[in-house]
């Protein structure tokens, strides 16, 4: 593995950790899952399962803000969306 790809992977890992930390702070009890299928050229595609009682639309808006903040910090592209937690209703 080249040094350049190692640096890129390290940056991506830091971005993922930063995204998760900010997401867990905003939505305690959320679950972040990596989606292997990409839409275009994004570096990370993530689904965030938000706790019951969380407005999914508002959560999606906040996730967009978090993703943009992390993108600016690390120079990566993130697509993230909120989904109701598996097994949750309402």
DRENTORKOL-3810 file (N, C-alpha, C; in nm, 4 decimals):
REM DRENTORKOL-3810
@n.u->0.0847; n.v->-0.1169; n.w->0.0000; ca.u->0.0000; ca.v->0.0000; ca.w->0.0000; c.u->0.0895; c.v->0.1234; c.w->0.0000
@n.u->0.0578; n.v->0.2199; n.w->-0.0831; ca.u->0.1393; ca.v->0.3398; ca.w->-0.0922; c.u->0.1134; c.v->0.4311; c.w->0.0280
@n.u->0.2105; n.v->0.5155; n.w->0.0548; ca.u->0.1971; ca.v->0.6101; ca.w->0.1661; c.u->0.0768; c.v->0.7014; c.w->0.1433
@n.u->0.0547; n.v->0.7432; n.w->0.0177; ca.u->-0.0561; ca.v->0.8332; ca.w->-0.0131; c.u->-0.1901; c.v->0.7687; c.w->0.0205
@n.u->-0.2089; n.v->0.6434; n.w->-0.0162; ca.u->-0.3369; ca.v->0.5778; ca.w->0.0136; c.u->-0.3516; c.v->0.5548; c.w->0.1640
@n.u->-0.2416; n.v->0.5321; n.w->0.2347; ca.u->-0.2467; ca.v->0.5167; ca.w->0.3800; c.u->-0.2904; c.v->0.6472; c.w->0.4450
@n.u->-0.2379; n.v->0.7590; n.w->0.3965; ca.u->-0.2766; ca.v->0.8899; ca.w->0.4491; c.u->-0.4239; c.v->0.9165; c.w->0.4194
@n.u->-0.4697; n.v->0.8829; n.w->0.2990; ca.u->-0.6103; ca.v->0.9028; ca.w->0.2636; c.u->-0.7011; c.v->0.8181; c.w->0.3520
@n.u->-0.6615; n.v->0.6944; n.w->0.3783; ca.u->-0.7414; ca.v->0.6073; ca.w->0.4646; c.u->-0.7445; c.v->0.6603; c.w->0.6068
@n.u->-0.6325; n.v->0.7127; n.w->0.6550; ca.u->-0.6278; ca.v->0.7694; ca.w->0.7898; c.u->-0.7177; c.v->0.8920; c.w->0.8000
@n.u->-0.7159; n.v->0.9750; n.w->0.6972; ca.u->-0.8021; ca.v->1.0932; ca.w->0.6953; c.u->-0.9489; c.v->1.0520; c.w->0.6933
@n.u->-0.9827; n.v->0.9526; n.w->0.6134; ca.u->-1.1198; ca.v->0.9027; ca.w->0.6065; c.u->-1.1627; c.v->0.8455; c.w->0.7414
@n.u->-1.0736; n.v->0.7733; n.w->0.8063; ca.u->-1.1046; ca.v->0.7173; ca.w->0.9380; c.u->-1.1300; c.v->0.8283; c.w->1.0396
@n.u->-1.0468; n.v->0.9318; n.w->1.0377; ca.u->-1.0662; ca.v->1.0450; ca.w->1.1292; c.u->-1.1986; c.v->1.1148; c.w->1.1007
@n.u->-1.2327; n.v->1.1308; n.w->0.9744; ca.u->-1.3591; ca.v->1.1938; ca.w->0.9367; c.u->-1.4772; c.v->1.1100; c.w->0.9866
@n.u->-1.4684; n.v->0.9787; n.w->0.9707; ca.u->-1.5766; ca.v->0.8907; ca.w->1.0163; c.u->-1.5936; c.v->0.8994; c.w->1.1670
@n.u->-1.4823; n.v->0.9008; n.w->1.2390; ca.u->-1.4893; ca.v->0.9119; ca.w->1.3849; c.u->-1.5488; c.v->1.0459; c.w->1.4250
@n.u->-1.5051; n.v->1.1521; n.w->1.3602; ca.u->-1.5593; ca.v->1.2854; ca.w->1.3907; c.u->-1.7083; c.v->1.2930; c.w->1.3640
@n.u->-1.7508; n.v->1.2370; n.w->1.2515; ca.u->-1.8941; ca.v->1.2357; ca.w->1.2195; c.u->-1.9715; c.v->1.1600; c.w->1.3271
@n.u->-1.9222; n.v->1.0430; n.w->1.3643; ca.u->-1.9912; ca.v->0.9614; ca.w->1.4651; c.u->-1.9971; c.v->1.0331; c.w->1.5997
@n.u->-1.8884; n.v->1.0941; n.w->1.6422; ca.u->-1.8877; ca.v->1.1638; ca.w->1.7703; c.u->-1.9909; c.v->1.2759; c.w->1.7726
@n.u->-1.9953; n.v->1.3547; n.w->1.6664; ca.u->-2.0905; ca.v->1.4654; ca.w->1.6601; c.u->-2.2344; c.v->1.4138; c.w->1.6514
@n.u->-2.2519; n.v->1.3034; n.w->1.5799; ca.u->-2.3856; ca.v->1.2453; ca.w->1.5663; c.u->-2.4343; c.v->1.1897; c.w->1.6988
@n.u->-2.3472; n.v->1.1196; n.w->1.7701; ca.u->-2.3870; ca.v->1.0629; ca.w->1.9001; c.u->-2.4148; c.v->1.1730; c.w->2.0016
@n.u->-2.3434; n.v->1.2845; n.w->1.9918; ca.u->-2.3704; ca.v->1.3978; ca.w->2.0807; c.u->-2.5070; c.v->1.4596; c.w->2.0505
@n.u->-2.5407; n.v->1.4680; n.w->1.9227; ca.u->-2.6691; ca.v->1.5269; ca.w->1.8819; c.u->-2.7861; c.v->1.4320; c.w->1.9039
@n.u->-2.7610; n.v->1.3018; n.w->1.8872; ca.u->-2.8673; ca.v->1.2006; ca.w->1.8956; c.u->-2.8211; c.v->1.0822; c.w->1.9809
@n.u->-2.8222; n.v->1.0997; n.w->2.1129; ca.u->-2.7815; ca.v->0.9882; ca.w->2.1991; c.u->-2.8654; c.v->0.8639; c.w->2.1687
@n.u->-2.7992; n.v->0.7531; n.w->2.1575; ca.u->-2.8682; ca.v->0.6281; ca.w->2.1271; c.u->-2.8793; c.v->0.5981; c.w->1.9789
@n.u->-2.8294; n.v->0.6898; n.w->1.8938; ca.u->-2.8329; ca.v->0.6666; ca.w->1.7486; c.u->-2.7364; c.v->0.5544; c.w->1.7125
@n.u->-2.7628; n.v->0.4933; n.w->1.5973; ca.u->-2.6755; ca.v->0.3887; ca.w->1.5427; c.u->-2.6335; c.v->0.4337; c.w->1.4032
@n.u->-2.5025; n.v->0.4376; n.w->1.3798; ca.u->-2.4498; ca.v->0.4778; ca.w->1.2492; c.u->-2.4040; c.v->0.3516; c.w->1.1762
@n.u->-2.4540; n.v->0.3353; n.w->1.0536; ca.u->-2.4164; ca.v->0.2188; ca.w->0.9730; c.u->-2.3581; c.v->0.2647; c.w->0.8406
@n.u->-2.2475; n.v->0.2025; n.w->0.8025; ca.u->-2.1849; ca.v->0.2277; ca.w->0.6734; c.u->-2.2658; c.v->0.1579; c.w->0.5649
@n.u->-2.2943; n.v->0.2288; n.w->0.4580; ca.u->-2.3641; ca.v->0.1722; ca.w->0.3430; c.u->-2.2589; c.v->0.1519; c.w->0.2343
@n.u->-2.2431; n.v->0.0296; n.w->0.1899; ca.u->-2.1391; ca.v->-0.0013; ca.w->0.0907; c.u->-2.1718; c.v->0.0498; c.w->-0.0487
@n.u->-2.2981; n.v->0.0714; n.w->-0.0769; ca.u->-2.3393; ca.v->0.1180; ca.w->-0.2098; c.u->-2.3345; c.v->0.2701; c.w->-0.2128
@n.u->-2.2508; n.v->0.3247; n.w->-0.3009; ca.u->-2.2379; ca.v->0.4698; ca.w->-0.3120; c.u->-2.3288; c.v->0.5215; c.w->-0.4229
@n.u->-2.3701; n.v->0.6476; n.w->-0.4093; ca.u->-2.4543; ca.v->0.7103; ca.w->-0.5108; c.u->-2.3714; c.v->0.7702; c.w->-0.6231
@n.u->-2.2599; n.v->0.8323; n.w->-0.5880; ca.u->-2.1744; ca.v->0.8921; ca.w->-0.6909; c.u->-2.0300; c.v->0.8818; c.w->-0.6455
@n.u->-1.9679; n.v->0.9933; n.w->-0.6130; ca.u->-1.8256; ca.v->0.9901; ca.w->-0.5787; c.u->-1.7990; c.v->1.0225; c.w->-0.4322
@n.u->-1.8983; n.v->1.0042; n.w->-0.3456; ca.u->-1.8767; ca.v->1.0340; ca.w->-0.2041; c.u->-1.7790; c.v->0.9332; c.w->-0.1424
@n.u->-1.7143; n.v->0.9767; n.w->-0.0369; ca.u->-1.6190; ca.v->0.8914; ca.w->0.0326; c.u->-1.6878; c.v->0.8027; c.w->0.1363
@n.u->-1.7915; n.v->0.8549; n.w->0.1987; ca.u->-1.8672; ca.v->0.7802; ca.w->0.2994; c.u->-2.0163; c.v->0.7941; c.w->0.2728
@n.u->-2.0862; n.v->0.6839; n.w->0.2785; ca.u->-2.2319; ca.v->0.6842; ca.w->0.2702; c.u->-2.2807; c.v->0.6183; c.w->0.3990
@n.u->-2.3594; n.v->0.6934; n.w->0.4760; ca.u->-2.3976; ca.v->0.6480; ca.w->0.6091; c.u->-2.5473; c.v->0.6592; c.w->0.6324
@n.u->-2.6011; n.v->0.5611; n.w->0.7016; ca.u->-2.7385; ca.v->0.5685; ca.w->0.7487; c.u->-2.7319; c.v->0.5814; c.w->0.9000
@n.u->-2.8074; n.v->0.6766; n.w->0.9532; ca.u->-2.8111; ca.v->0.6973; ca.w->1.0972; c.u->-2.9510; c.v->0.6622; c.w->1.1457
@n.u->-2.9585; n.v->0.5585; n.w->1.2259; ca.u->-3.0862; ca.v->0.5183; ca.w->1.2840; c.u->-3.1044; c.v->0.5978; c.w->1.4125
@n.u->-3.2052; n.v->0.6837; n.w->1.4115; ca.u->-3.2278; ca.v->0.7724; ca.w->1.5250; c.u->-3.3252; c.v->0.7087; c.w->1.6239
@n.u->-3.3127; n.v->0.7438; n.w->1.7506; ca.u->-3.3994; ca.v->0.6853; ca.w->1.8530; c.u->-3.5473; c.v->0.7181; c.w->1.8284
@n.u->-3.6324; n.v->0.6329; n.w->1.8820; ca.u->-3.7774; ca.v->0.6553; ca.w->1.8739; c.u->-3.8096; c.v->0.7933; c.w->1.9302
@n.u->-3.9055; n.v->0.8584; n.w->1.8698; ca.u->-3.9461; ca.v->0.9909; ca.w->1.9137; c.u->-3.8687; c.v->1.1039; c.w->1.8484
@n.u->-3.7663; n.v->1.0708; n.w->1.7718; ca.u->-3.6883; ca.v->1.1723; ca.w->1.7016; c.u->-3.7537; c.v->1.2014; c.w->1.5678
@n.u->-3.7693; n.v->1.3290; n.w->1.5356; ca.u->-3.8236; ca.v->1.3680; ca.w->1.4062; c.u->-3.7189; c.v->1.3383; c.w->1.2993
@n.u->-3.7497; n.v->1.2464; n.w->1.2095; ca.u->-3.6523; ca.v->1.2008; ca.w->1.1097; c.u->-3.6121; c.v->1.3137; c.w->1.0157
@n.u->-3.7052; n.v->1.3990; n.w->0.9798; ca.u->-3.6712; ca.v->1.5112; ca.w->0.8897; c.u->-3.5750; c.v->1.6086; c.w->0.9555
@n.u->-3.6039; n.v->1.6438; n.w->1.0790; ca.u->-3.5143; ca.v->1.7346; ca.w->1.1512; c.u->-3.3783; c.v->1.6694; c.w->1.1735
@n.u->-3.3783; n.v->1.5394; n.w->1.2010; ca.u->-3.2525; ca.v->1.4673; ca.w->1.2188; c.u->-3.1723; c.v->1.4694; c.w->1.0890
@n.u->-3.2381; n.v->1.4503; n.w->0.9758; ca.u->-3.1689; ca.v->1.4542; ca.w->0.8466; c.u->-3.1058; c.v->1.5906; c.w->0.8223
@n.u->-3.1778; n.v->1.6960; n.w->0.8582; ca.u->-3.1229; ca.v->1.8315; ca.w->0.8434; c.u->-2.9980; c.v->1.8491; c.w->0.9298
@n.u->-3.0047; n.v->1.8017; n.w->1.0533; ca.u->-2.8899; ca.v->1.8137; ca.w->1.1434; c.u->-2.7729; c.v->1.7282; c.w->1.0938
@n.u->-2.8027; n.v->1.6103; n.w->1.0408; ca.u->-2.6969; ca.v->1.5251; ca.w->0.9864; c.u->-2.6280; c.v->1.5910; c.w->0.8678
@n.u->-2.7033; n.v->1.6625; n.w->0.7877; ca.u->-2.6445; ca.v->1.7371; ca.w->0.6764; c.u->-2.5469; c.v->1.8415; c.w->0.7292
@n.u->-2.5866; n.v->1.9124; n.w->0.8335; ca.u->-2.4975; ca.v->2.0129; ca.w->0.8924; c.u->-2.3706; c.v->1.9469; c.w->0.9486
@n.u->-2.3884; n.v->1.8350; n.w->1.0171; ca.u->-2.2731; ca.v->1.7634; ca.w->1.0724; c.u->-2.1811; c.v->1.7169; c.w->0.9599
@n.u->-2.2390; n.v->1.6586; n.w->0.8560; ca.u->-2.1590; ca.v->1.6096; ca.w->0.7433; c.u->-2.0810; c.v->1.7234; c.w->0.6776
@n.u->-2.1451; n.v->1.8377; n.w->0.6571; ca.u->-2.0765; ca.v->1.9512; ca.w->0.5949; c.u->-1.9617; c.v->2.0005; c.w->0.6818
@n.u->-1.9818; n.v->2.0026; n.w->0.8124; ca.u->-1.8769; ca.v->2.0449; ca.w->0.9044; c.u->-1.7566; c.v->1.9496; c.w->0.8956
@n.u->-1.7826; n.v->1.8203; n.w->0.8953; ca.u->-1.6754; ca.v->1.7203; ca.w->0.8868; c.u->-1.6087; c.v->1.7255; c.w->0.7492
@n.u->-1.6872; n.v->1.7444; n.w->0.6449; ca.u->-1.6304; ca.v->1.7569; ca.w->0.5099; c.u->-1.5327; c.v->1.8736; c.w->0.5033
@n.u->-1.5729; n.v->1.9877; n.w->0.5601; ca.u->-1.4855; ca.v->2.1055; ca.w->0.5597; c.u->-1.3570; c.v->2.0800; c.w->0.6382
@n.u->-1.3686; n.v->2.0069; n.w->0.7462; ca.u->-1.2535; ca.v->1.9807; ca.w->0.8312; c.u->-1.1552; c.v->1.8825; c.w->0.7679
@n.u->-1.2063; n.v->1.7796; n.w->0.7004; ca.u->-1.1194; ca.v->1.6719; ca.w->0.6516; c.u->-1.1084; c.v->1.6613; c.w->0.4996
@n.u->-1.1884; n.v->1.7354; n.w->0.4261; ca.u->-1.1791; ca.v->1.7308; ca.w->0.2810; c.u->-1.2324; c.v->1.6020; c.w->0.2203
@n.u->-1.3331; n.v->1.5440; n.w->0.2833; ca.u->-1.3976; ca.v->1.4236; ca.w->0.2315; c.u->-1.5425; c.v->1.4558; c.w->0.1985
@n.u->-1.6075; n.v->1.3679; n.w->0.1255; ca.u->-1.7476; ca.v->1.3865; ca.w->0.0900; c.u->-1.8309; c.v->1.2799; c.w->0.1609
@n.u->-1.9339; n.v->1.3263; n.w->0.2324; ca.u->-2.0179; ca.v->1.2354; ca.w->0.3110; c.u->-2.1640; c.v->1.2537; c.w->0.2715
@n.u->-2.2312; n.v->1.1425; n.w->0.2500; ca.u->-2.3766; ca.v->1.1424; ca.w->0.2364; c.u->-2.4308; c.v->1.0658; c.w->0.3558
@n.u->-2.5198; n.v->1.1308; n.w->0.4285; ca.u->-2.5789; ca.v->1.0661; ca.w->0.5461; c.u->-2.7264; c.v->1.1006; c.w->0.5522
@n.u->-2.8056; n.v->1.0049; n.w->0.5970; ca.u->-2.9475; ca.v->1.0302; ca.w->0.6135; c.u->-2.9955; c.v->0.9611; c.w->0.7395
@n.u->-3.1050; n.v->1.0139; n.w->0.7905; ca.u->-3.1660; ca.v->0.9578; ca.w->0.9113; c.u->-3.2723; c.v->0.8558; c.w->0.8724
@n.u->-3.2839; n.v->0.7564; n.w->0.9540; ca.u->-3.3880; ca.v->0.6540; ca.w->0.9397; c.u->-3.4383; c.v->0.6213; c.w->1.0793
@n.u->-3.5611; n.v->0.5801; n.w->1.0858; ca.u->-3.6145; ca.v->0.5366; ca.w->1.2139; c.u->-3.5392; c.v->0.4129; c.w->1.2589
@n.u->-3.5092; n.v->0.4047; n.w->1.3865; ca.u->-3.4371; ca.v->0.2891; ca.w->1.4397; c.u->-3.5130; c.v->0.1610; c.w->1.4079
@n.u->-3.4390; n.v->0.0583; n.w->1.3759; ca.u->-3.5016; ca.v->-0.0703; ca.w->1.3449; c.u->-3.5829; c.v->-0.1160; c.w->1.4659
@n.u->-3.7059; n.v->-0.1560; n.w->1.4399; ca.u->-3.7942; ca.v->-0.1997; ca.w->1.5473; c.u->-3.8719; c.v->-0.0875; c.w->1.6123
@n.u->-3.8408; n.v->0.0395; n.w->1.5755; ca.u->-3.9141; ca.v->0.1518; ca.w->1.6324; c.u->-4.0388; c.v->0.1783; c.w->1.5510
@n.u->-4.1380; n.v->0.2287; n.w->1.6150; ca.u->-4.2622; ca.v->0.2645; ca.w->1.5444; c.u->-4.2884; c.v->0.4121; c.w->1.5620
@n.u->-4.3801; n.v->0.4636; n.w->1.4789; ca.u->-4.4205; ca.v->0.6027; ca.w->1.4913; c.u->-4.3383; c.v->0.6857; c.w->1.4071
END
